[in-house]
Amino acid sequence: MRFYFVLLACHSGNALLIDDTSKKSPMELINEVPPIEVKGRIVACEGDNDPALGHPIEFICLDLKEPAICKYCGLRYVQHHHH
């Protein structure tokens, strides 16, 4: 279990350290997103449809069976195979 701490400034000027175990880490949150299926062998990940919220474009090769992971945002991609 991971522990997160929140630092709050009180009206007296003293800081309070509060243990917050209810929050998930960024990696835990991104791992809850299922892998995105795409038709081609190459996917271009930008992190978000809005360029202001995304990251530099990364072209990811999907030749392997396991999901390929974007090095910027952690989104996972798999190639959709037609049978």
mmCIF file of the N, C-alpha and C atoms, coordinates in Angstrom:
data_MODEL
# 
_entry.id   MODEL 
# 
loop_
_atom_site.group_PDB 
_atom_site.id 
_atom_site.type_symbol 
_atom_site.label_atom_id 
_atom_site.label_alt_id 
_atom_site.label_comp_id 
_atom_site.label_asym_id 
_atom_site.label_entity_id 
_atom_site.label_seq_id 
_atom_site.pdbx_PDB_ins_code 
_atom_site.Cartn_x 
_atom_site.Cartn_y 
_atom_site.Cartn_z 
_atom_site.occupancy 
_atom_site.B_iso_or_equiv 
_atom_site.pdbx_formal_charge 
_atom_site.auth_seq_id 
_atom_site.auth_comp_id 
_atom_site.auth_asym_id 
_atom_site.auth_atom_id 
_atom_site.pdbx_PDB_model_num 
ATOM 1   N N  . MET A 1 1  ? 0.844   -1.178  0.000   1.00 0.00 ? 1  MET A N  1 
ATOM 2   C CA . MET A 1 1  ? 0.000   0.000   0.000   1.00 0.00 ? 1  MET A CA 1 
ATOM 3   C C  . MET A 1 1  ? 0.884   1.234   0.000   1.00 0.00 ? 1  MET A C  1 
ATOM 4   N N  . ARG A 1 2  ? 0.529   2.191   -0.816  1.00 0.00 ? 2  ARG A N  1 
ATOM 5   C CA . ARG A 1 2  ? 1.269   3.451   -0.870  1.00 0.00 ? 2  ARG A CA 1 
ATOM 6   C C  . ARG A 1 2  ? 0.590   4.473   0.018   1.00 0.00 ? 2  ARG A C  1 
ATOM 7   N N  . PHE A 1 3  ? 1.397   5.366   0.564   1.00 0.00 ? 3  PHE A N  1 
ATOM 8   C CA . PHE A 1 3  ? 0.859   6.431   1.392   1.00 0.00 ? 3  PHE A CA 1 
ATOM 9   C C  . PHE A 1 3  ? 1.163   7.762   0.725   1.00 0.00 ? 3  PHE A C  1 
ATOM 10  N N  . TYR A 1 4  ? 0.185   8.626   0.719   1.00 0.00 ? 4  TYR A N  1 
ATOM 11  C CA . TYR A 1 4  ? 0.337   9.959   0.161   1.00 0.00 ? 4  TYR A CA 1 
ATOM 12  C C  . TYR A 1 4  ? 0.073   10.969  1.268   1.00 0.00 ? 4  TYR A C  1 
ATOM 13  N N  . PHE A 1 5  ? 0.829   12.023  1.214   1.00 0.00 ? 5  PHE A N  1 
ATOM 14  C CA . PHE A 1 5  ? 0.693   13.041  2.236   1.00 0.00 ? 5  PHE A CA 1 
ATOM 15  C C  . PHE A 1 5  ? 0.277   14.349  1.584   1.00 0.00 ? 5  PHE A C  1 
ATOM 16  N N  . VAL A 1 6  ? -0.616  15.049  2.238   1.00 0.00 ? 6  VAL A N  1 
ATOM 17  C CA . VAL A 1 6  ? -1.088  16.336  1.759   1.00 0.00 ? 6  VAL A CA 1 
ATOM 18  C C  . VAL A 1 6  ? -0.612  17.390  2.742   1.00 0.00 ? 6  VAL A C  1 
ATOM 19  N N  . LEU A 1 7  ? 0.029   18.418  2.220   1.00 0.00 ? 7  LEU A N  1 
ATOM 20  C CA . LEU A 1 7  ? 0.534   19.501  3.059   1.00 0.00 ? 7  LEU A CA 1 
ATOM 21  C C  . LEU A 1 7  ? -0.450  20.655  2.997   1.00 0.00 ? 7  LEU A C  1 
ATOM 22  N N  . LEU A 1 8  ? -0.996  21.044  4.144   1.00 0.00 ? 8  LEU A N  1 
ATOM 23  C CA . LEU A 1 8  ? -1.965  22.129  4.222   1.00 0.00 ? 8  LEU A CA 1 
ATOM 24  C C  . LEU A 1 8  ? -1.402  23.269  5.044   1.00 0.00 ? 8  LEU A C  1 
ATOM 25  N N  . ALA A 1 9  ? -1.642  24.472  4.604   1.00 0.00 ? 9  ALA A N  1 
ATOM 26  C CA . ALA A 1 9  ? -1.228  25.644  5.377   1.00 0.00 ? 9  ALA A CA 1 
ATOM 27  C C  . ALA A 1 9  ? -2.407  26.095  6.236   1.00 0.00 ? 9  ALA A C  1 
ATOM 28  N N  . CYS A 1 10 ? -2.178  26.223  7.519   1.00 0.00 ? 10 CYS A N  1 
ATOM 29  C CA . CYS A 1 10 ? -3.230  26.649  8.442   1.00 0.00 ? 10 CYS A CA 1 
ATOM 30  C C  . CYS A 1 10 ? -3.257  28.170  8.542   1.00 0.00 ? 10 CYS A C  1 
ATOM 31  N N  . HIS A 1 11 ? -4.341  28.678  9.099   1.00 0.00 ? 11 HIS A N  1 
ATOM 32  C CA . HIS A 1 11 ? -4.459  30.123  9.269   1.00 0.00 ? 11 HIS A CA 1 
ATOM 33  C C  . HIS A 1 11 ? -3.385  30.677  10.202  1.00 0.00 ? 11 HIS A C  1 
ATOM 34  N N  . SER A 1 12 ? -2.813  29.815  11.057  1.00 0.00 ? 12 SER A N  1 
ATOM 35  C CA . SER A 1 12 ? -1.761  30.264  11.974  1.00 0.00 ? 12 SER A CA 1 
ATOM 36  C C  . SER A 1 12 ? -0.397  30.326  11.295  1.00 0.00 ? 12 SER A C  1 
ATOM 37  N N  . GLY A 1 13 ? -0.315  29.823  10.044  1.00 0.00 ? 13 GLY A N  1 
ATOM 38  C CA . GLY A 1 13 ? 0.962   29.838  9.346   1.00 0.00 ? 13 GLY A CA 1 
ATOM 39  C C  . GLY A 1 13 ? 1.708   28.524  9.479   1.00 0.00 ? 13 GLY A C  1 
ATOM 40  N N  . ASN A 1 14 ? 1.257   27.660  10.365  1.00 0.00 ? 14 ASN A N  1 
ATOM 41  C CA . ASN A 1 14 ? 1.897   26.360  10.516  1.00 0.00 ? 14 ASN A CA 1 
ATOM 42  C C  . ASN A 1 14 ? 1.350   25.391  9.458   1.00 0.00 ? 14 ASN A C  1 
ATOM 43  N N  . ALA A 1 15 ? 2.169   24.480  9.031   1.00 0.00 ? 15 ALA A N  1 
ATOM 44  C CA . ALA A 1 15 ? 1.744   23.495  8.034   1.00 0.00 ? 15 ALA A CA 1 
ATOM 45  C C  . ALA A 1 15 ? 1.319   22.216  8.738   1.00 0.00 ? 15 ALA A C  1 
ATOM 46  N N  . LEU A 1 16 ? 0.274   21.610  8.215   1.00 0.00 ? 16 LEU A N  1 
ATOM 47  C CA . LEU A 1 16 ? -0.192  20.319  8.708   1.00 0.00 ? 16 LEU A CA 1 
ATOM 48  C C  . LEU A 1 16 ? 0.119   19.252  7.668   1.00 0.00 ? 16 LEU A C  1 
ATOM 49  N N  . LEU A 1 17 ? 0.592   18.119  8.118   1.00 0.00 ? 17 LEU A N  1 
ATOM 50  C CA . LEU A 1 17 ? 0.846   17.000  7.231   1.00 0.00 ? 17 LEU A CA 1 
ATOM 51  C C  . LEU A 1 17 ? -0.244  15.969  7.475   1.00 0.00 ? 17 LEU A C  1 
ATOM 52  N N  . ILE A 1 18 ? -1.060  15.721  6.455   1.00 0.00 ? 18 ILE A N  1 
ATOM 53  C CA . ILE A 1 18 ? -2.192  14.814  6.599   1.00 0.00 ? 18 ILE A CA 1 
ATOM 54  C C  . ILE A 1 18 ? -1.936  13.578  5.743   1.00 0.00 ? 18 ILE A C  1 
ATOM 55  N N  . ASP A 1 19 ? -2.075  12.406  6.352   1.00 0.00 ? 19 ASP A N  1 
ATOM 56  C CA . ASP A 1 19 ? -1.899  11.142  5.648   1.00 0.00 ? 19 ASP A CA 1 
ATOM 57  C C  . ASP A 1 19 ? -3.148  10.865  4.820   1.00 0.00 ? 19 ASP A C  1 
ATOM 58  N N  . ASP A 1 20 ? -2.987  10.746  3.496   1.00 0.00 ? 20 ASP A N  1 
ATOM 59  C CA . ASP A 1 20 ? -4.116  10.493  2.612   1.00 0.00 ? 20 ASP A CA 1 
ATOM 60  C C  . ASP A 1 20 ? -3.867  9.189   1.862   1.00 0.00 ? 20 ASP A C  1 
ATOM 61  N N  . THR A 1 21 ? -4.501  8.107   2.297   1.00 0.00 ? 21 THR A N  1 
ATOM 62  C CA . THR A 1 21 ? -4.322  6.801   1.664   1.00 0.00 ? 21 THR A CA 1 
ATOM 63  C C  . THR A 1 21 ? -5.428  6.505   0.659   1.00 0.00 ? 21 THR A C  1 
ATOM 64  N N  . SER A 1 22 ? -6.362  7.434   0.448   1.00 0.00 ? 22 SER A N  1 
ATOM 65  C CA . SER A 1 22 ? -7.479  7.188   -0.455  1.00 0.00 ? 22 SER A CA 1 
ATOM 66  C C  . SER A 1 22 ? -7.116  7.437   -1.913  1.00 0.00 ? 22 SER A C  1 
ATOM 67  N N  . LYS A 1 23 ? -6.026  8.127   -2.185  1.00 0.00 ? 23 LYS A N  1 
ATOM 68  C CA . LYS A 1 23 ? -5.652  8.465   -3.554  1.00 0.00 ? 23 LYS A CA 1 
ATOM 69  C C  . LYS A 1 23 ? -4.805  7.353   -4.172  1.00 0.00 ? 23 LYS A C  1 
ATOM 70  N N  . LYS A 1 24 ? -4.991  7.173   -5.475  1.00 0.00 ? 24 LYS A N  1 
ATOM 71  C CA . LYS A 1 24 ? -4.195  6.204   -6.214  1.00 0.00 ? 24 LYS A CA 1 
ATOM 72  C C  . LYS A 1 24 ? -3.049  6.933   -6.904  1.00 0.00 ? 24 LYS A C  1 
ATOM 73  N N  . SER A 1 25 ? -1.967  6.220   -7.124  1.00 0.00 ? 25 SER A N  1 
ATOM 74  C CA . SER A 1 25 ? -0.835  6.810   -7.825  1.00 0.00 ? 25 SER A CA 1 
ATOM 75  C C  . SER A 1 25 ? -1.194  6.986   -9.300  1.00 0.00 ? 25 SER A C  1 
ATOM 76  N N  . PRO A 1 26 ? -0.478  7.839   -10.014 1.00 0.00 ? 26 PRO A N  1 
ATOM 77  C CA . PRO A 1 26 ? -0.749  7.999   -11.446 1.00 0.00 ? 26 PRO A CA 1 
ATOM 78  C C  . PRO A 1 26 ? -0.633  6.679   -12.216 1.00 0.00 ? 26 PRO A C  1 
ATOM 79  N N  . MET A 1 27 ? 0.326   5.849   -11.861 1.00 0.00 ? 27 MET A N  1 
ATOM 80  C CA . MET A 1 27 ? 0.485   4.558   -12.546 1.00 0.00 ? 27 MET A CA 1 
ATOM 81  C C  . MET A 1 27 ? -0.702  3.640   -12.276 1.00 0.00 ? 27 MET A C  1 
ATOM 82  N N  . GLU A 1 28 ? -1.217  3.666   -11.073 1.00 0.00 ? 28 GLU A N  1 
ATOM 83  C CA . GLU A 1 28 ? -2.397  2.861   -10.762 1.00 0.00 ? 28 GLU A CA 1 
ATOM 84  C C  . GLU A 1 28 ? -3.607  3.330   -11.564 1.00 0.00 ? 28 GLU A C  1 
ATOM 85  N N  . LEU A 1 29 ? -3.750  4.637   -11.717 1.00 0.00 ? 29 LEU A N  1 
ATOM 86  C CA . LEU A 1 29 ? -4.870  5.186   -12.476 1.00 0.00 ? 29 LEU A CA 1 
ATOM 87  C C  . LEU A 1 29 ? -4.768  4.840   -13.957 1.00 0.00 ? 29 LEU A C  1 
ATOM 88  N N  . ILE A 1 30 ? -3.579  4.990   -14.559 1.00 0.00 ? 30 ILE A N  1 
ATOM 89  C CA . ILE A 1 30 ? -3.440  4.714   -15.991 1.00 0.00 ? 30 ILE A CA 1 
ATOM 90  C C  . ILE A 1 30 ? -3.574  3.223   -16.268 1.00 0.00 ? 30 ILE A C  1 
ATOM 91  N N  . ASN A 1 31 ? -3.193  2.372   -15.316 1.00 0.00 ? 31 ASN A N  1 
ATOM 92  C CA . ASN A 1 31 ? -3.342  0.926   -15.504 1.00 0.00 ? 31 ASN A CA 1 
ATOM 93  C C  . ASN A 1 31 ? -4.797  0.483   -15.471 1.00 0.00 ? 31 ASN A C  1 
ATOM 94  N N  . GLU A 1 32 ? -5.682  1.321   -14.968 1.00 0.00 ? 32 GLU A N  1 
ATOM 95  C CA . GLU A 1 32 ? -7.112  1.008   -14.974 1.00 0.00 ? 32 GLU A CA 1 
ATOM 96  C C  . GLU A 1 32 ? -7.736  1.241   -16.349 1.00 0.00 ? 32 GLU A C  1 
ATOM 97  N N  . VAL A 1 33 ? -7.040  1.990   -17.217 1.00 0.00 ? 33 VAL A N  1 
ATOM 98  C CA . VAL A 1 33 ? -7.523  2.229   -18.572 1.00 0.00 ? 33 VAL A CA 1 
ATOM 99  C C  . VAL A 1 33 ? -7.200  0.985   -19.396 1.00 0.00 ? 33 VAL A C  1 
ATOM 100 N N  . PRO A 1 34 ? -8.203  0.358   -20.024 1.00 0.00 ? 34 PRO A N  1 
ATOM 101 C CA . PRO A 1 34 ? -7.919  -0.844  -20.814 1.00 0.00 ? 34 PRO A CA 1 
ATOM 102 C C  . PRO A 1 34 ? -7.083  -0.503  -22.050 1.00 0.00 ? 34 PRO A C  1 
ATOM 103 N N  . PRO A 1 35 ? -6.299  -1.477  -22.553 1.00 0.00 ? 35 PRO A N  1 
ATOM 104 C CA . PRO A 1 35 ? -5.530  -1.226  -23.771 1.00 0.00 ? 35 PRO A CA 1 
ATOM 105 C C  . PRO A 1 35 ? -6.443  -0.808  -24.928 1.00 0.00 ? 35 PRO A C  1 
ATOM 106 N N  . ILE A 1 36 ? -5.969  0.102   -25.744 1.00 0.00 ? 36 ILE A N  1 
ATOM 107 C CA . ILE A 1 36 ? -6.726  0.629   -26.872 1.00 0.00 ? 36 ILE A CA 1 
ATOM 108 C C  . ILE A 1 36 ? -6.418  -0.222  -28.100 1.00 0.00 ? 36 ILE A C  1 
ATOM 109 N N  . GLU A 1 37 ? -7.457  -0.784  -28.721 1.00 0.00 ? 37 GLU A N  1 
ATOM 110 C CA . GLU A 1 37 ? -7.269  -1.595  -29.921 1.00 0.00 ? 37 GLU A CA 1 
ATOM 111 C C  . GLU A 1 37 ? -7.239  -0.709  -31.161 1.00 0.00 ? 37 GLU A C  1 
ATOM 112 N N  . VAL A 1 38 ? -6.238  -0.955  -32.013 1.00 0.00 ? 38 VAL A N  1 
ATOM 113 C CA . VAL A 1 38 ? -6.125  -0.224  -33.272 1.00 0.00 ? 38 VAL A CA 1 
ATOM 114 C C  . VAL A 1 38 ? -5.956  -1.220  -34.413 1.00 0.00 ? 38 VAL A C  1 
ATOM 115 N N  . LYS A 1 39 ? -6.321  -0.807  -35.634 1.00 0.00 ? 39 LYS A N  1 
ATOM 116 C CA . LYS A 1 39 ? -6.291  -1.713  -36.783 1.00 0.00 ? 39 LYS A CA 1 
ATOM 117 C C  . LYS A 1 39 ? -4.896  -1.874  -37.381 1.00 0.00 ? 39 LYS A C  1 
ATOM 118 N N  . GLY A 1 40 ? -4.101  -0.837  -37.395 1.00 0.00 ? 40 GLY A N  1 
ATOM 119 C CA . GLY A 1 40 ? -2.795  -0.887  -38.061 1.00 0.00 ? 40 GLY A CA 1 
ATOM 120 C C  . GLY A 1 40 ? -1.685  -1.402  -37.170 1.00 0.00 ? 40 GLY A C  1 
ATOM 121 N N  . ARG A 1 41 ? -0.473  -1.410  -37.745 1.00 0.00 ? 41 ARG A N  1 
ATOM 122 C CA . ARG A 1 41 ? 0.713   -1.847  -37.003 1.00 0.00 ? 41 ARG A CA 1 
ATOM 123 C C  . ARG A 1 41 ? 1.371   -0.712  -36.232 1.00 0.00 ? 41 ARG A C  1 
ATOM 124 N N  . ILE A 1 42 ? 1.068   0.525   -36.608 1.00 0.00 ? 42 ILE A N  1 
ATOM 125 C CA . ILE A 1 42 ? 1.678   1.697   -35.983 1.00 0.00 ? 42 ILE A CA 1 
ATOM 126 C C  . ILE A 1 42 ? 0.570   2.598   -35.454 1.00 0.00 ? 42 ILE A C  1 
ATOM 127 N N  . VAL A 1 43 ? 0.750   3.101   -34.240 1.00 0.00 ? 43 VAL A N  1 
ATOM 128 C CA . VAL A 1 43 ? -0.199  4.045   -33.666 1.00 0.00 ? 43 VAL A CA 1 
ATOM 129 C C  . VAL A 1 43 ? 0.561   5.327   -33.316 1.00 0.00 ? 43 VAL A C  1 
ATOM 130 N N  . ALA A 1 44 ? -0.091  6.462   -33.465 1.00 0.00 ? 44 ALA A N  1 
ATOM 131 C CA . ALA A 1 44 ? 0.488   7.748   -33.096 1.00 0.00 ? 44 ALA A CA 1 
ATOM 132 C C  . ALA A 1 44 ? -0.224  8.222   -31.831 1.00 0.00 ? 44 ALA A C  1 
ATOM 133 N N  . CYS A 1 45 ? 0.487   8.233   -30.714 1.00 0.00 ? 45 CYS A N  1 
ATOM 134 C CA . CYS A 1 45 ? -0.102  8.656   -29.447 1.00 0.00 ? 45 CYS A CA 1 
ATOM 135 C C  . CYS A 1 45 ? 0.264   10.105  -29.179 1.00 0.00 ? 45 CYS A C  1 
ATOM 136 N N  . GLU A 1 46 ? -0.763  10.904  -28.837 1.00 0.00 ? 46 GLU A N  1 
ATOM 137 C CA . GLU A 1 46 ? -0.551  12.304  -28.468 1.00 0.00 ? 46 GLU A CA 1 
ATOM 138 C C  . GLU A 1 46 ? -1.018  12.582  -27.042 1.00 0.00 ? 46 GLU A C  1 
ATOM 139 N N  . GLY A 1 47 ? -1.510  11.558  -26.361 1.00 0.00 ? 47 GLY A N  1 
ATOM 140 C CA . GLY A 1 47 ? -1.934  11.710  -24.981 1.00 0.00 ? 47 GLY A CA 1 
ATOM 141 C C  . GLY A 1 47 ? -3.343  12.232  -24.807 1.00 0.00 ? 47 GLY A C  1 
ATOM 142 N N  . ASP A 1 48 ? -3.767  13.131  -25.669 1.00 0.00 ? 48 ASP A N  1 
ATOM 143 C CA . ASP A 1 48 ? -5.100  13.719  -25.570 1.00 0.00 ? 48 ASP A CA 1 
ATOM 144 C C  . ASP A 1 48 ? -5.463  14.308  -26.929 1.00 0.00 ? 48 ASP A C  1 
ATOM 145 N N  . ASN A 1 49 ? -6.739  14.402  -27.218 1.00 0.00 ? 49 ASN A N  1 
ATOM 146 C CA . ASN A 1 49 ? -7.176  15.017  -28.477 1.00 0.00 ? 49 ASN A CA 1 
ATOM 147 C C  . ASN A 1 49 ? -6.906  16.511  -28.504 1.00 0.00 ? 49 ASN A C  1 
ATOM 148 N N  . ASP A 1 50 ? -6.836  17.135  -27.340 1.00 0.00 ? 50 ASP A N  1 
ATOM 149 C CA . ASP A 1 50 ? -6.541  18.563  -27.230 1.00 0.00 ? 50 ASP A CA 1 
ATOM 150 C C  . ASP A 1 50 ? -5.022  18.736  -27.141 1.00 0.00 ? 50 ASP A C  1 
ATOM 151 N N  . PRO A 1 51 ? -4.384  19.368  -28.130 1.00 0.00 ? 51 PRO A N  1 
ATOM 152 C CA . PRO A 1 51 ? -2.929  19.517  -28.109 1.00 0.00 ? 51 PRO A CA 1 
ATOM 153 C C  . PRO A 1 51 ? -2.396  20.212  -26.853 1.00 0.00 ? 51 PRO A C  1 
ATOM 154 N N  . ALA A 1 52 ? -3.198  21.070  -26.251 1.00 0.00 ? 52 ALA A N  1 
ATOM 155 C CA . ALA A 1 52 ? -2.748  21.765  -25.042 1.00 0.00 ? 52 ALA A CA 1 
ATOM 156 C C  . ALA A 1 52 ? -2.629  20.813  -23.853 1.00 0.00 ? 52 ALA A C  1 
ATOM 157 N N  . LEU A 1 53 ? -3.344  19.694  -23.906 1.00 0.00 ? 53 LEU A N  1 
ATOM 158 C CA . LEU A 1 53 ? -3.328  18.744  -22.790 1.00 0.00 ? 53 LEU A CA 1 
ATOM 159 C C  . LEU A 1 53 ? -2.501  17.505  -23.084 1.00 0.00 ? 53 LEU A C  1 
ATOM 160 N N  . GLY A 1 54 ? -2.014  17.373  -24.301 1.00 0.00 ? 54 GLY A N  1 
ATOM 161 C CA . GLY A 1 54 ? -1.314  16.168  -24.707 1.00 0.00 ? 54 GLY A CA 1 
ATOM 162 C C  . GLY A 1 54 ? 0.184   16.237  -24.460 1.00 0.00 ? 54 GLY A C  1 
ATOM 163 N N  . HIS A 1 55 ? 0.914   15.454  -25.267 1.00 0.00 ? 55 HIS A N  1 
ATOM 164 C CA . HIS A 1 55 ? 2.369   15.396  -25.186 1.00 0.00 ? 55 HIS A CA 1 
ATOM 165 C C  . HIS A 1 55 ? 2.914   15.300  -26.602 1.00 0.00 ? 55 HIS A C  1 
ATOM 166 N N  . PRO A 1 56 ? 4.243   15.355  -26.777 1.00 0.00 ? 56 PRO A N  1 
ATOM 167 C CA . PRO A 1 56 ? 4.793   15.194  -28.128 1.00 0.00 ? 56 PRO A CA 1 
ATOM 168 C C  . PRO A 1 56 ? 4.320   13.879  -28.744 1.00 0.00 ? 56 PRO A C  1 
ATOM 169 N N  . ILE A 1 57 ? 4.093   13.877  -30.030 1.00 0.00 ? 57 ILE A N  1 
ATOM 170 C CA . ILE A 1 57 ? 3.591   12.683  -30.700 1.00 0.00 ? 57 ILE A CA 1 
ATOM 171 C C  . ILE A 1 57 ? 4.636   11.568  -30.637 1.00 0.00 ? 57 ILE A C  1 
ATOM 172 N N  . GLU A 1 58 ? 4.169   10.380  -30.327 1.00 0.00 ? 58 GLU A N  1 
ATOM 173 C CA . GLU A 1 58 ? 5.048   9.206   -30.305 1.00 0.00 ? 58 GLU A CA 1 
ATOM 174 C C  . GLU A 1 58 ? 4.433   8.149   -31.203 1.00 0.00 ? 58 GLU A C  1 
ATOM 175 N N  . PHE A 1 59 ? 5.227   7.644   -32.142 1.00 0.00 ? 59 PHE A N  1 
ATOM 176 C CA . PHE A 1 59 ? 4.782   6.574   -33.014 1.00 0.00 ? 59 PHE A CA 1 
ATOM 177 C C  . PHE A 1 59 ? 5.191   5.255   -32.374 1.00 0.00 ? 59 PHE A C  1 
ATOM 178 N N  . ILE A 1 60 ? 4.220   4.364   -32.179 1.00 0.00 ? 60 ILE A N  1 
ATOM 179 C CA . ILE A 1 60 ? 4.440   3.120   -31.447 1.00 0.00 ? 60 ILE A CA 1 
ATOM 180 C C  . ILE A 1 60 ? 4.155   1.938   -32.368 1.00 0.00 ? 60 ILE A C  1 
ATOM 181 N N  . CYS A 1 61 ? 5.104   1.008   -32.442 1.00 0.00 ? 61 CYS A N  1 
ATOM 182 C CA . CYS A 1 61 ? 4.963   -0.201  -33.245 1.00 0.00 ? 61 CYS A CA 1 
ATOM 183 C C  . CYS A 1 61 ? 4.250   -1.270  -32.426 1.00 0.00 ? 61 CYS A C  1 
ATOM 184 N N  . LEU A 1 62 ? 3.263   -1.919  -33.044 1.00 0.00 ? 62 LEU A N  1 
ATOM 185 C CA . LEU A 1 62 ? 2.433   -2.902  -32.340 1.00 0.00 ? 62 LEU A CA 1 
ATOM 186 C C  . LEU A 1 62 ? 2.676   -4.332  -32.826 1.00 0.00 ? 62 LEU A C  1 
ATOM 187 N N  . ASP A 1 63 ? 3.892   -4.678  -33.178 1.00 0.00 ? 63 ASP A N  1 
ATOM 188 C CA . ASP A 1 63 ? 4.198   -6.006  -33.699 1.00 0.00 ? 63 ASP A CA 1 
ATOM 189 C C  . ASP A 1 63 ? 4.166   -7.101  -32.634 1.00 0.00 ? 63 ASP A C  1 
ATOM 190 N N  . LEU A 1 64 ? 4.341   -6.763  -31.386 1.00 0.00 ? 64 LEU A N  1 
ATOM 191 C CA . LEU A 1 64 ? 4.360   -7.771  -30.320 1.00 0.00 ? 64 LEU A CA 1 
ATOM 192 C C  . LEU A 1 64 ? 2.948   -8.086  -29.834 1.00 0.00 ? 64 LEU A C  1 
ATOM 193 N N  . LYS A 1 65 ? 2.782   -9.246  -29.212 1.00 0.00 ? 65 LYS A N  1 
ATOM 194 C CA . LYS A 1 65 ? 1.461   -9.641  -28.718 1.00 0.00 ? 65 LYS A CA 1 
ATOM 195 C C  . LYS A 1 65 ? 1.030   -8.822  -27.508 1.00 0.00 ? 65 LYS A C  1 
ATOM 196 N N  . GLU A 1 66 ? 1.968   -8.500  -26.618 1.00 0.00 ? 66 GLU A N  1 
ATOM 197 C CA . GLU A 1 66 ? 1.613   -7.744  -25.423 1.00 0.00 ? 66 GLU A CA 1 
ATOM 198 C C  . GLU A 1 66 ? 1.409   -6.272  -25.780 1.00 0.00 ? 66 GLU A C  1 
ATOM 199 N N  . PRO A 1 67 ? 0.627   -5.564  -24.983 1.00 0.00 ? 67 PRO A N  1 
ATOM 200 C CA . PRO A 1 67 ? 0.360   -4.151  -25.284 1.00 0.00 ? 67 PRO A CA 1 
ATOM 201 C C  . PRO A 1 67 ? 1.649   -3.323  -25.309 1.00 0.00 ? 67 PRO A C  1 
ATOM 202 N N  . ALA A 1 68 ? 1.720   -2.383  -26.246 1.00 0.00 ? 68 ALA A N  1 
ATOM 203 C CA . ALA A 1 68 ? 2.822   -1.429  -26.314 1.00 0.00 ? 68 ALA A CA 1 
ATOM 204 C C  . ALA A 1 68 ? 2.418   -0.206  -25.501 1.00 0.00 ? 68 ALA A C  1 
ATOM 205 N N  . ILE A 1 69 ? 3.355   0.353   -24.771 1.00 0.00 ? 69 ILE A N  1 
ATOM 206 C CA . ILE A 1 69 ? 3.063   1.434   -23.828 1.00 0.00 ? 69 ILE A CA 1 
ATOM 207 C C  . ILE A 1 69 ? 3.701   2.741   -24.295 1.00 0.00 ? 69 ILE A C  1 
ATOM 208 N N  . CYS A 1 70 ? 2.921   3.808   -24.278 1.00 0.00 ? 70 CYS A N  1 
ATOM 209 C CA . CYS A 1 70 ? 3.435   5.136   -24.598 1.00 0.00 ? 70 CYS A CA 1 
ATOM 210 C C  . CYS A 1 70 ? 4.370   5.595   -23.476 1.00 0.00 ? 70 CYS A C  1 
ATOM 211 N N  . LYS A 1 71 ? 5.577   6.029   -23.853 1.00 0.00 ? 71 LYS A N  1 
ATOM 212 C CA . LYS A 1 71 ? 6.559   6.434   -22.838 1.00 0.00 ? 71 LYS A CA 1 
ATOM 213 C C  . LYS A 1 71 ? 6.212   7.750   -22.158 1.00 0.00 ? 71 LYS A C  1 
ATOM 214 N N  . TYR A 1 72 ? 5.307   8.519   -22.749 1.00 0.00 ? 72 TYR A N  1 
ATOM 215 C CA . TYR A 1 72 ? 4.930   9.800   -22.160 1.00 0.00 ? 72 TYR A CA 1 
ATOM 216 C C  . TYR A 1 72 ? 3.759   9.677   -21.192 1.00 0.00 ? 72 TYR A C  1 
ATOM 217 N N  . CYS A 1 73 ? 2.683   9.020   -21.623 1.00 0.00 ? 73 CYS A N  1 
ATOM 218 C CA . CYS A 1 73 ? 1.458   9.034   -20.816 1.00 0.00 ? 73 CYS A CA 1 
ATOM 219 C C  . CYS A 1 73 ? 1.074   7.673   -20.240 1.00 0.00 ? 73 CYS A C  1 
ATOM 220 N N  . GLY A 1 74 ? 1.709   6.602   -20.724 1.00 0.00 ? 74 GLY A N  1 
ATOM 221 C CA . GLY A 1 74 ? 1.420   5.287   -20.173 1.00 0.00 ? 74 GLY A CA 1 
ATOM 222 C C  . GLY A 1 74 ? 0.233   4.572   -20.799 1.00 0.00 ? 74 GLY A C  1 
ATOM 223 N N  . LEU A 1 75 ? -0.442  5.194   -21.776 1.00 0.00 ? 75 LEU A N  1 
ATOM 224 C CA . LEU A 1 75 ? -1.543  4.509   -22.445 1.00 0.00 ? 75 LEU A CA 1 
ATOM 225 C C  . LEU A 1 75 ? -0.999  3.267   -23.143 1.00 0.00 ? 75 LEU A C  1 
ATOM 226 N N  . ARG A 1 76 ? -1.802  2.207   -23.152 1.00 0.00 ? 76 ARG A N  1 
ATOM 227 C CA . ARG A 1 76 ? -1.398  0.950   -23.770 1.00 0.00 ? 76 ARG A CA 1 
ATOM 228 C C  . ARG A 1 76 ? -2.186  0.722   -25.046 1.00 0.00 ? 76 ARG A C  1 
ATOM 229 N N  . TYR A 1 77 ? -1.513  0.185   -26.055 1.00 0.00 ? 77 TYR A N  1 
ATOM 230 C CA . TYR A 1 77 ? -2.129  -0.071  -27.352 1.00 0.00 ? 77 TYR A CA 1 
ATOM 231 C C  . TYR A 1 77 ? -1.870  -1.520  -27.775 1.00 0.00 ? 77 TYR A C  1 
ATOM 232 N N  . VAL A 1 78 ? -2.861  -2.141  -28.421 1.00 0.00 ? 78 VAL A N  1 
ATOM 233 C CA . VAL A 1 78 ? -2.717  -3.467  -28.997 1.00 0.00 ? 78 VAL A CA 1 
ATOM 234 C C  . VAL A 1 78 ? -3.286  -3.435  -30.407 1.00 0.00 ? 78 VAL A C  1 
ATOM 235 N N  . GLN A 1 79 ? -2.740  -4.293  -31.267 1.00 0.00 ? 79 GLN A N  1 
ATOM 236 C CA . GLN A 1 79 ? -3.232  -4.392  -32.629 1.00 0.00 ? 79 GLN A CA 1 
ATOM 237 C C  . GLN A 1 79 ? -4.435  -5.332  -32.661 1.00 0.00 ? 79 GLN A C  1 
ATOM 238 N N  . HIS A 1 80 ? -5.511  -4.870  -33.281 1.00 0.00 ? 80 HIS A N  1 
ATOM 239 C CA . HIS A 1 80 ? -6.713  -5.697  -33.439 1.00 0.00 ? 80 HIS A CA 1 
ATOM 240 C C  . HIS A 1 80 ? -6.481  -6.641  -34.608 1.00 0.00 ? 80 HIS A C  1 
ATOM 241 N N  . HIS A 1 81 ? -6.468  -7.929  -34.319 1.00 0.00 ? 81 HIS A N  1 
ATOM 242 C CA . HIS A 1 81 ? -6.229  -8.933  -35.345 1.00 0.00 ? 81 HIS A CA 1 
ATOM 243 C C  . HIS A 1 81 ? -7.556  -9.469  -35.865 1.00 0.00 ? 81 HIS A C  1 
ATOM 244 N N  . HIS A 1 82 ? -7.707  -9.499  -37.165 1.00 0.00 ? 82 HIS A N  1 
ATOM 245 C CA . HIS A 1 82 ? -8.916  -10.057 -37.782 1.00 0.00 ? 82 HIS A CA 1 
ATOM 246 C C  . HIS A 1 82 ? -8.706  -11.554 -37.945 1.00 0.00 ? 82 HIS A C  1 
ATOM 247 N N  . HIS A 1 83 ? -9.720  -12.338 -37.623 1.00 0.00 ? 83 HIS A N  1 
ATOM 248 C CA . HIS A 1 83 ? -9.612  -13.803 -37.775 1.00 0.00 ? 83 HIS A CA 1 
ATOM 249 C C  . HIS A 1 83 ? -10.452 -14.282 -38.905 1.00 0.00 ? 83 HIS A C  1 
# 
